[in-house]
Amino acid sequence: MKVLVTGGTGYIGSHTCIQLIKQGHTPVVIDNLCNSKEMVLDRIEQVTGARPAFMQGDIRDSAFLKKVFAEYSIDSVIHFAGLKAVGESVEKPLKYYDNNVSGTLNLVREMQAANVKSLIFSSSATVYGDPASVPIKEDFPTSATNPYGRSKLMVEECLQDFHHANPDWSITLLRYFNPVGAHESGLLGEDPQGTPNNLLPFVAQVAVGRREKLGVFGNDYPTPDGTGVRDYIHVVDLADGHLAALDKMAHQPGTHIFNLGTGQGNSVLEMVHAFEAAAKRSIPYEIKPRRAGDIAECYADPAYAKATLGWTATRDLQTMVKDTWRWQSKNPNGYWD
């Protein structure tokens, strides 16, 4: 299949492009490079021997999208392009609604004009808000505690309404839990601009000497060690989840919703200690007050994805931290190296 990958030079998008190529698909990448670099395509080519077609542009630009769909005969779209920093979304909510919501609606309009009716959307477990219980199943109530999460939930609701009016479309909503890790080659990994918003990139930057210490927000949660518990999933397992959704759902009309997680929770301090073992060095950290909106624990029930897509996460915690350290130690300044 020829697959348009929006945000394809980003962290999850780039790893998904590798898996697409390995499975015989042809990715076409579009990205505005606001949070990534074009040299990621060089790394994809190093790993796979194939360089994806690339066009630089923004999904909010209708003329740009028309050109993309005119130039390439696209079979399906995997839509990663979006802003993802929770804190920034609180400070700049309109920026997030414009990019994540308006951008997606514009993409769907241009897909409709080009008669492309298969979409896989990069959603998030944040759409569950503060769940009443864990593990989280796909039929749990949805809500959101910040503009980033609301933007994902708004897009989900828009896409479900759109499918109701266009029942011949296949729309798959993949709700990720916490992506971590890197490609085993050490050539691709997570390279956040500015201060990392996620735990493991911050830990890795402390380990490599870019940052002095880690801030742990809260150690008084009702969890085994008092720190927040999350479902961390290796980015390559996550990419494989997109491949499974593409293979199983691209030609199945309907709205399909899947959790992509491991089904296991690890605390912040468990992650820190696992990383210390992998990097063979200590990670200094400081306990800080809880952050508003943070919840005690959040992990998936991945049974539906396993039963329907035949997909399950296979990479364990040790693989996640070892691959992260290999990437960071080989690329101490990320792709700037």
N, C-alpha and C positions, 0 to 999 in steps of 0.2 A: 504494500500500500504506500502511496505517497501521502505523507502526514505533515501538515503544517504545524510547527511547534512554536507557539508564541512564547517569548521569554526563554528561548532555547539556549542562550549563552549563560543563563543563570545557573544556580547551584543544582536544583532538581532537574531543570530542563536539559542541562548538558549531559548529566548522567543518563537521562531517558533517551537522548539522541544516540548515545553509545549502544544502549540495549536495542533500540530500534534497528540500527545498522546491523548489529550482530544477528538479529532475527530476520534479516532480509528486507526490511522496510526502507523507504527513502525519506529521511526527514528534510523538510525545508524550514529553515530557521528564520524567524523575524524577531528583532529585539531593538529597543531604542538605546540600549547600552547605558541606561541611567544607573544601574547597579551591577554592571558586569563589563567584561572586556572582550573585544573581538578575537584576541589571541586564544581564547577558550577553544575556538574552532581548530586552531593548530594542534591543541592537545587532543581533541577528539580524533583528528586525523592520525596523530601519533599512535593512539590506542587501537584504532579500527582500520587504518589504511584508507579510509574514505573521508572526504571533507564535505560536510553538508552544504547545500546551497544556502546562501545567506543574503538577506536584504535588511538594511537598517531603516527602521521607521517605527512609528507609534500606532498602536491599535486604535487610538482616537482619531486618526487621520484616514478618513474614508477614501480619499484619492489614492493614498498609499496602499490600502488594502485592496482596492479595485485592481491596482496594478499587479499585486501579488497573485490574486486569483486568476487574472487574465494570463499571466506568464506561466503559471504552474497548474497542472491538472490535479487538484487536491482531492483526495478521497475522504480524509478525516482530519479533524483539528484537535490537538491537545493544547489546552489553553493554560499556560503558567503565568503569563505576563501580569504583574500586579505588584503593588507596594505591600510590604508585610511587617513593618515595625510597629508594634502595639503602642509604644510610648509616643512615637511621632504621630500616630493616627489620632491620639488624644489632643495633641497640640495643633494638628493641621487636618481636621476631619474632612473639610471640603476637598482637599488634595486627594484623599483616599477615596471618597465617593466619586470624584471625577474620574480618577484613573481606573479604579477597580470596577465600579458599577457602570459608569457611562462608557468606558472603554469596552467592556464586555458586550453591552447592548449594541455598540457600533460594530463589533466583530460579528455578532450574530446577524445583524442586518446585511452585512456584506457576504456572509456565508449564504444567506437566503437568496441574495441576488445572483450568486454563483452556483446555486443549486447544490451546495454541499450540506448534507443533512446529518452529519455525525460529529458530535462534540464530546470531548472528555474535559471536564472542568476541575481545576486544582482548587478544591475547597479546603476546609480546615475543621479540626475538632473544636475550635473555638465556637462553632455554631451551637454547641451543646451548653454554652454558658457554664454555670456551676451545677453539675449534674447531681441529682438527688442520691444516686448510688453509682457504684462501679462494679463490674466493667460496663462500658457504655455500648448500647446497641443502637442500630440505625433508626429504630422507631422511637427513641427517647425524644422528649420535648426539646425544641430548639429555642435558643435565646442568645443574647450576646452582651458582653460586659464592656465593650470598647468599640470605637468606630471601625477598626480593622475587622473585628469579628462580625460587626453589623454589615459591613460591605460584602463579606462572603455570604452571609445569610440572605441579604437583599438579592444578590446575584442568583443564589439557589432558587429563591421564590420567583424571581423574574423568569428564570429558565423553565421552571415547572409550569408557570402560567403560559409561557410561549409554547411548550410542548402540548399543553391542553388544546391550544388552537391549531397546532401543527403536529398531529399524532403520528405522522410518518417519519418524524425525526427520531434519532437515537441520541439521548442526552444522558451522560454518566457523570455523577457528582462523586468525586473521591474525597473523602474527609480524612486528611492526614492527621497523625498525631505528632510526634516530635522528630523530624528528620535529623540524623547525625551521620557521621562517618564520611568516607571519601572513597574514590576509586582505588582499587588495590595497587595500581601502578604508582600512586603518589603524584600523578600528573594533574588530577582534577580534585577539587574539594571546595569547601565553603570559604568564601573570601569576602566577608562583609566589609563595606566601606564605613569608616568611622568606628565608633564603639560597637562591638557585637551586641545584638539584642538577645541572642540565644546562649545557653549555658556552655556547650562544648567548644564553640569557637573562642569564647572568652577564656576558658580553661587552657586551651591550646596556646593562646597568645601569652598567657602568663608563663606557661611551660617553656616557651621559646624565648622569653625575655622581653617581649614587647609591652607587657603590662606588669605592674608590681604585684598585685594580688587580686583575688576574686572576691566579690561581694556576694554573700549568701543571704538572701532576703527571707528571714524568718527561720527560727529553729524551734518553734513552739506549736507546730501543727500536730494534729492527732495522727501521726505517722510513726513508724518504728524508731526513727532517729530525730524526729521533729522537723525535718526539712521536707519540702514539697516533693511529691511523687508524680512522675510522668512516664508515659509510654514512649520510649526512645526506639526509633526504627532506622535501620541502616538505609542510606539513600539509594543504594543499588537494589535492595528489596523493594523500596518504594517505586523505583523506576520499573522494576519487573511487574509491579501491580498495575501500572499504566499499560504495559504490554498485554497483560492478561485481560484488562478491560477492553483494549482495542480488539484483541482477537475474538473475545466472546460477545461483546456488546455493540461493536461498530455497526453491525447490520441487523440489530434487534431493536425495532422501534419501541420507544418507551422512555420513561425517566428512571434511571437506575442509580441507586445510592449505596455506597460501600464505605465502611471504615477501613482504613489501611493503618494497621498497628500490629504490635507483637502480641498484645493481650497480657503483657507483664509490665508492672510499674517498677521504676528504680528511683530512689531518692537522689537529691542533689549531692549529698555527701557520698553515696554509693558511686555515683559517676566520677566524682573527684578522686576517690581512692582507686577506682579502676584505672583512671587515666594515670595516676601516679605510678601504678604498677607497670603500665605499658611504657611510659616515658622514662621510668627509673629515676625520677626526681620528685621532690615534694612540691605541692601546689599550695602556697600560702593563701589563706582566705580569712575573711572577717565577717562575723555575723552582723547583719543589719536588720532594721525593722522590716516587717512584712510590707510588700507593695500592695497598694489598693487594687482590688480586682483579681489578685492571685487566689487560687484555690488549693486545697490540701492535696488532692490526688485526682488523677485523670488518666485512665487507660482504657483501651478498646476491648470490646468483644469482637474478634475478627472472624467469627464462625461463618457469617453469611458470605464474606468474600471467599473463604475457603470452599464452601459448598457450591457457590455459584460460578466463581471464576477459576476455581482450582488453584488459587494462589494462597501462599502462606509465607510469612517472613522466616528466613532460615539463618540469618547471621546474628550471632550472639553478642553480648555486651563487650566481651574481650575483642572481638573482631571490629566492633564499632570504634572503640578507643584506639586500637592499634592502627587502624586505617587513618583515623583522624591525625594521630601523631606522625605517621609516615608522611602524610600530605604537608602538615605544618612544618615539620623538621626539614623537609626538602624544599619548602617554599616559605621561609620565615616571614617574608613580607607579602605573601599571597602571589597573585599574578603579576604584581609589580616587579618581582624578581625576573 
